[in-house]
Amino acid sequence: MRGGVNPRLLVAGLSLSAAALVGLVAREGYTDKATIPTQGDRPTVGFGSTFHEDGTPVKMGDTTTPVRALIKAQAHIGKAEAAFRDSLVGVALYPGEYDLYVDWVYQYGMGAWLNSGMRRELLAGNYTAACDALLDYRKLTSARQEGPGWVVSKRDAQGRPTRWEFDCSTPGNKVCRGVWTRQQERHAKCMALQ
């Protein structure tokens, strides 16, 4: 231990801290009935779980209790952590870095993580650049233009719009300000560990 900071440890030996688990479920919020949190998202229930403990996807109409929701969240996190560790073989992180990247994976999913700039930079040993890559995740996408501020992000072969996006870092927006706020908080915590 140098200067009061624990050393980075191989991700294979790390797990989500209890404080990070509590923070994660608190930020996700609780719902006893399946909802679609943002246009185009999968249905979630409990503390943002998109899958049940047995791996089946949450569907509209599903319900839960607080205890079941916590069990479901822990099962989801356990699977995500195993895949996360497998994606960073040989990489060392501070426990706080591990916590915030697993929190990110819980929100965005392993598919997004595997293609993320954070993972790419961590594999290259660029810890500060990995922190900065957190700020790249600030957009919502939809199959239709939801309102003002949404811009075309994809077109079909004939040039017709097929996907729109909204930049959550747009000052004063009421569409997804929390997405950007959460990314800024993660980035600040990550940079504080560097």
Secondary structure, DSSP 8 states (H G I E B T S, - for coil): -BTTB---EEGGG----HHHHHHHHHHH--EEEEE-SSTT---EEETTBSB-TTS-B--TT-B--HHHHHHHHHHHHHHHHHHHHHHTTT-EE-HHHHHHHHHHHHHH-HHHHHT-HHHHHHHTT-HHHHHHHGGG--EEEESS--STT-EEEEE-TTS-EEEEEEETTSTT-SSSHHHHHHHHHHHHHHHHH-
